[in-house]
Amino acid sequence: MIDRMTQFGIRVCRLADRLPSKSSSWVLAKQVIRSATSVGANYQEAQRSRSNKEFVSKLYLCLQEAEESRHWLRTINGAGEGGDVEVDLLIKEASELIAILVASINTMRKRS
């Protein structure tokens, strides 16, 4: 799972590098890079949790960052800055990561 999240962040960084060099694109790129790379970083931290409660809390952080990433990707798409299939694929990947995280959170909460 961590590899998938890391690859998501890398793919978003590559997309951001291809955005036009306008100030609005720069702001969108900065936001989406920050949130997309945070998904994997927070998941890595979750793996070192000392309790189920801490693990679920860190998964919620991952979920928030994945949802924020999806928001910025949709904004890039809506602003016409993405312009290719990669943005749609990244939105789909963010949605799949969100679904996985929600399922994981629900499973862990049932165990507690």
C-alpha positions, 0 to 999 in steps of 0.5 A: 500500500505504501508503494501505491501511495508513494507512486501517487505522490510521484505521479502528481509531482510529474503532472505538476511539473507539466503545468503552465508557468502561470501564477495560478498554475503554480499555486495549484501545483504547490497545493496538490504536490503538498497534499499528494505527497502527504498521503504516503508520508502519513501512511508511513507514520501510521505503520509505526503507531503504538496503538489502534487508536493512534493508527486510526487517527493517522489513517484519518490524516491520510484520508484528509490528504487524499481527499484534498489531493482529489480536490486540487486535481479536480480544480486543475482539471476544471481550470483546463490546466491538466489537459490530458488523461493523466489528470483523470487517472490521478483523480481515479487513483485518489478516489481508490485510495480514499475508498481503501482508507475508509475501509481500513478505518472502518475495519480498525474501528470495529476492532476497537 
